[in-house]
Amino acid sequence: MPAPSDHTSVVTALAPDTRAALTARSNTAGLRHLALYLGALAACTAGIALQAPLWPLLMLPQGVLLVFLFTLSHECTHQTPFRSRWLNEAAGHVCALAIALPFVWFRYFHLAHHKFTNDPDRDPELEHGPRPETLPQWLRYLSGWGYWRGMALTLWRNAFGTMDAPYLPQRRHAAMRLEARVLLAVHAAALLTLLVSPLVLWLWLLPLLIGQPFLRAYLLAEHGLCPPVANMLENSRTTLTNRLVRFLAWNMPYHAEHHAFPAVPFHQLPAFHAITRAHLASMSHGYGAFTADYLRQLPR
């Protein structure tokens, strides 16, 4: 009998004890990872704030650590980084403050993405058009301009406009409206501190701009060059990379595995990768290799 090759058959074939082990969530694993992550962020923040020798160079790791909070927020939408629901909710809302990504809204946006992955007509990640198709579009994408513009419009629409996206349940509109207004108020207050001190500029604004291209390059690999099919082991890419990148991204480079079985928490994804690797149709050996492949298919 041939081995299963689509995500449904792979997951269905799991023995009950294997499934239970793979989906076991852990406060200990989540808090340990978070403590290391926040420790690195605190060290960069302190170095910049105290103007340690060569402190401007710290804005690069500061920015990368800040923008990659996206991956923690992403995991929190699935309630998987921690066993306790309140920890997942708290972490998601704190990330929203750092990267202007409204957590309640993002949960429904992201669940729709899982349901319609890479469907050009229904995946909300593609609702503003396809992924970059020319070199200028790719460079614009890396700059993060589309993200910041999109988030500003989303926050404003959620706060004061009409929420008409089909994936946003009406019963949650009030929560999303309150969330957007709070985020706008907090960010406006943060910007006003620039009248007194440039600290917000060095610790937050400039690092976010510097770090964004690294996150964009990482995110493009998740589904870029993957076919618009239903099989999650084809429409999502796993990128084999080093421990540092896996740490920053909460093991989300195992992205096909995550889409195949979203209930698997980040710390169990390497084990699930060992099970699924033979069935992966979209896989790259590093982000440099993926980027080179992506650039090769762009028109000259």
C-alpha positions as CSV (number, residue, x, y, z in Angstrom):
1,M,0.0,0.0,0.0
2,P,1.5,3.4,-0.9
3,A,2.4,5.8,1.9
4,P,-0.2,8.6,2.5
5,S,0.8,11.8,0.7
6,D,-1.8,14.4,1.6
7,H,-2.1,16.1,5.0
8,T,-5.5,14.5,5.9
9,S,-4.2,11.0,5.4
10,V,-1.0,11.7,7.2
11,V,-2.8,13.0,10.3
12,T,-5.4,10.3,10.2
13,A,-2.7,7.6,10.1
14,L,-1.3,8.9,13.5
15,A,-1.7,6.4,16.3
16,P,-3.8,7.8,19.2
17,D,-0.8,8.0,21.6
18,T,1.3,9.7,19.0
19,R,-1.4,12.2,18.3
20,A,-1.8,12.9,22.1
21,A,1.9,13.4,22.5
22,L,2.1,15.7,19.5
23,T,-0.8,17.9,20.6
24,A,0.3,18.2,24.3
25,R,0.6,21.9,25.2
26,S,3.0,23.1,27.9
27,N,3.2,26.2,30.0
28,T,6.8,25.2,30.9
29,A,8.0,24.9,27.3
30,G,6.2,28.1,26.2
31,L,7.4,30.2,29.2
32,R,11.0,29.0,28.8
33,H,11.0,30.0,25.2
34,L,9.4,33.3,25.9
35,A,11.8,34.0,28.8
36,L,14.8,33.5,26.5
37,Y,13.2,35.6,23.8
38,L,12.3,38.5,26.1
39,G,15.8,38.2,27.7
40,A,17.4,38.8,24.3
41,L,15.0,41.7,23.6
42,A,15.7,43.3,27.0
43,A,19.4,43.1,26.5
44,C,19.2,44.9,23.2
45,T,16.7,47.5,24.7
46,A,19.1,48.2,27.6
47,G,22.1,48.6,25.4
48,I,20.3,51.1,23.2
49,A,18.7,53.0,26.1
50,L,22.0,53.2,28.0
51,Q,23.9,54.0,24.7
52,A,26.4,51.2,25.2
53,P,29.4,51.3,22.8
54,L,28.3,50.8,19.2
55,W,24.7,50.9,20.4
56,P,23.2,51.9,17.0
57,L,24.2,48.4,15.8
58,L,21.9,46.9,18.4
59,M,18.9,48.3,16.4
60,L,19.2,45.5,13.9
61,P,18.7,42.6,16.4
62,Q,16.2,44.8,18.3
63,G,14.2,45.2,15.1
64,V,14.4,41.5,14.2
65,L,13.2,40.5,17.7
66,L,10.4,43.0,17.6
67,V,9.0,42.1,14.2
68,F,9.3,38.3,14.8
69,L,6.8,38.8,17.7
70,F,4.4,38.3,14.8
71,T,5.2,34.5,15.0
72,L,4.2,34.4,18.6
73,S,1.0,36.3,17.9
74,H,0.3,33.9,15.1
75,E,0.8,30.9,17.4
76,C,-1.4,32.5,20.1
77,T,-4.3,32.6,17.6
78,H,-4.2,28.8,17.7
79,Q,-3.9,28.7,21.5
80,T,-0.8,26.5,21.3
81,P,2.3,28.3,22.8
82,F,1.0,27.8,26.3
83,R,-1.4,25.3,27.9
84,S,-3.2,28.1,29.8
85,R,-5.7,30.0,27.7
86,W,-5.1,33.3,29.5
87,L,-1.4,33.1,28.8
88,N,-2.1,32.8,25.1
89,E,-4.6,35.6,25.1
90,A,-2.2,37.9,27.2
91,A,0.8,37.2,24.9
92,G,-1.3,37.9,21.8
93,H,-2.5,41.2,23.1
94,V,0.9,42.3,24.2
95,C,2.3,41.5,20.8
96,A,-0.4,43.7,19.3
97,L,1.0,46.7,21.1
98,A,4.5,46.0,19.8
99,I,3.7,45.4,16.1
100,A,0.3,47.1,15.6
101,L,-1.4,43.7,14.8
102,P,-4.8,43.7,16.4
103,F,-5.0,40.3,18.0
104,V,-8.8,39.6,18.0
105,W,-9.0,40.7,14.3
106,F,-5.9,38.7,13.4
107,R,-7.3,35.5,14.8
108,Y,-10.2,35.4,12.4
109,F,-8.1,36.7,9.5
110,H,-5.6,33.9,10.1
111,L,-8.2,31.1,10.6
112,A,-9.6,32.1,7.2
113,H,-6.1,31.8,5.8
114,H,-5.9,28.3,7.1
115,K,-9.2,27.3,5.7
116,F,-8.5,28.7,2.2
117,T,-4.7,28.5,2.1
118,N,-3.2,29.8,-1.2
119,D,-6.7,30.1,-2.8
120,P,-6.4,33.3,-4.9
121,D,-10.1,34.1,-4.5
122,R,-10.6,33.3,-0.8
123,D,-7.3,33.4,1.1
124,P,-7.3,36.7,2.9
125,E,-3.6,36.9,2.6
126,L,-4.1,37.3,-1.1
127,E,-7.1,39.6,-1.0
128,H,-5.1,42.6,-2.1
129,G,-3.5,40.8,-5.0
130,P,-0.9,38.0,-5.6
131,R,2.5,37.8,-4.2
132,P,5.3,39.9,-5.9
133,E,5.5,39.2,-9.6
134,T,8.3,41.6,-10.6
135,L,11.5,42.7,-9.0
136,P,10.2,46.2,-8.1
137,Q,7.2,44.6,-6.5
138,W,9.4,42.2,-4.5
139,L,11.6,45.1,-3.3
140,R,8.5,47.0,-2.3
141,Y,7.2,44.0,-0.5
142,L,10.4,43.6,1.5
143,S,10.3,47.2,2.5
144,G,7.2,46.5,4.6
145,W,5.3,49.4,3.1
146,G,2.3,47.1,2.3
147,Y,2.2,45.8,5.8
148,W,2.3,49.1,7.6
149,R,-0.2,50.7,5.2
150,G,-2.5,47.7,5.5
151,M,-2.4,47.6,9.3
152,A,-3.0,51.4,9.5
153,L,-6.1,51.0,7.2
154,T,-7.3,47.9,9.1
155,L,-7.0,49.7,12.5
156,W,-8.8,52.8,11.2
157,R,-11.6,50.7,9.5
158,N,-12.0,48.5,12.6
159,A,-12.1,51.6,14.9
160,F,-14.4,53.9,12.9
161,G,-15.5,52.2,9.7
162,T,-17.4,49.2,8.5
163,M,-16.1,45.6,9.1
164,D,-17.5,43.7,6.1
165,A,-14.9,41.0,5.5
166,P,-16.8,37.6,5.4
167,Y,-14.4,35.9,7.8
168,L,-15.1,38.5,10.6
169,P,-18.0,37.2,12.8
170,Q,-20.5,40.0,13.6
171,R,-20.6,38.8,17.3
172,R,-16.9,39.9,17.6
173,H,-17.2,43.3,15.8
174,A,-17.6,45.2,19.1
175,A,-14.5,43.6,20.6
176,M,-12.5,44.4,17.4
177,R,-13.7,47.9,17.4
178,L,-12.6,48.4,21.0
179,E,-9.3,46.7,20.4
180,A,-8.6,49.0,17.4
181,R,-9.4,52.2,19.3
182,V,-7.2,51.2,22.2
183,L,-4.3,50.4,19.9
184,L,-4.7,53.7,18.0
185,A,-4.7,55.6,21.3
186,V,-1.7,53.8,22.7
187,H,0.3,54.3,19.6
188,A,-0.7,57.9,19.4
189,A,0.5,58.4,23.0
190,A,3.8,56.7,22.2
191,L,4.4,58.9,19.2
192,L,3.7,62.0,21.3
193,T,6.5,61.1,23.6
194,L,8.8,62.0,20.7
195,L,8.1,65.6,21.6
196,V,10.0,65.0,24.9
197,S,12.5,62.2,24.1
198,P,13.7,60.3,21.0
199,L,13.8,57.1,23.0
200,V,10.7,55.6,21.2
201,L,12.4,56.3,17.9
202,W,15.6,54.4,18.8
203,L,13.9,51.6,20.7
204,W,10.8,50.9,18.6
205,L,10.2,52.9,15.4
206,L,13.5,52.6,13.6
207,P,14.1,49.0,14.7
208,L,10.7,48.0,13.4
209,L,11.5,49.5,10.0
210,I,15.0,47.9,10.0
211,G,13.6,44.5,11.0
212,Q,10.6,44.3,8.7
213,P,12.5,43.1,5.5
214,F,13.7,40.1,7.4
215,L,10.2,39.1,8.5
216,R,8.8,39.8,4.9
217,A,11.5,37.5,3.4
218,Y,10.6,34.8,6.0
219,L,6.9,35.1,5.4
220,L,7.2,35.0,1.6
221,A,8.7,31.5,1.9
222,E,5.7,30.1,3.8
223,H,3.5,29.9,0.7
224,G,5.4,31.6,-2.2
225,L,5.9,29.3,-5.2
226,C,3.5,26.8,-3.7
227,P,0.5,25.6,-5.8
228,P,-3.1,26.7,-5.1
229,V,-4.2,23.2,-4.1
230,A,-6.0,21.8,-1.0
231,N,-3.2,19.6,0.2
232,M,-1.4,21.5,3.0
233,L,1.8,19.5,2.3
234,E,1.9,21.1,-1.1
235,N,0.4,24.6,-0.6
236,S,2.7,25.4,2.4
237,R,6.5,25.3,2.5
238,T,8.8,23.9,5.2
239,T,12.2,25.7,5.2
240,L,15.1,23.8,6.7
241,T,17.1,26.4,8.6
242,N,19.3,26.9,11.6
243,R,18.3,26.9,15.3
244,L,18.5,30.7,15.6
245,V,15.8,31.2,12.9
246,R,13.7,28.5,14.3
247,F,14.0,30.1,17.8
248,L,13.0,33.5,16.4
249,A,10.0,32.1,14.6
250,W,8.8,29.7,17.3
251,N,9.6,26.7,15.0
252,M,7.2,28.1,12.3
253,P,9.8,27.3,9.5
254,Y,8.1,23.9,9.8
255,H,5.2,25.6,8.1
256,A,3.7,22.8,6.1
257,E,3.6,20.7,9.3
258,H,1.8,23.5,11.1
259,H,-0.8,23.8,8.3
260,A,-1.3,20.1,8.2
261,F,-2.0,19.9,11.9
262,P,-2.4,23.3,13.5
263,A,-3.1,21.8,17.0
264,V,0.6,20.8,17.3
265,P,2.3,23.3,19.5
266,F,5.6,24.9,18.4
267,H,7.8,22.7,20.7
268,Q,6.4,19.5,19.1
269,L,6.8,20.6,15.4
270,P,10.3,19.1,15.0
271,A,8.8,15.7,16.1
272,F,5.9,16.1,13.6
273,H,8.4,17.1,10.9
274,A,10.1,13.7,11.3
275,I,6.8,12.0,10.6
276,T,5.8,14.2,7.6
277,R,9.1,14.9,5.9
278,A,8.8,12.1,3.4
279,H,5.4,13.6,2.3
280,L,6.5,17.2,1.9
281,A,6.0,18.5,-1.6
282,S,7.3,22.1,-1.0
283,M,10.5,22.3,0.9
284,S,13.6,24.6,0.7
285,H,17.0,24.2,2.2
286,G,17.3,27.6,3.7
287,Y,15.8,31.1,3.1
288,G,18.7,32.0,0.9
289,A,17.9,29.1,-1.4
290,F,14.2,29.9,-1.4
291,T,14.9,33.6,-2.2
292,A,17.2,32.7,-5.1
293,D,14.5,30.4,-6.5
294,Y,11.9,33.1,-6.1
295,L,14.0,35.7,-7.9
296,R,14.8,33.3,-10.7
297,Q,11.1,33.0,-11.6
298,L,10.6,36.8,-11.7
299,P,10.6,38.3,-15.2
300,R,13.9,40.1,-16.1
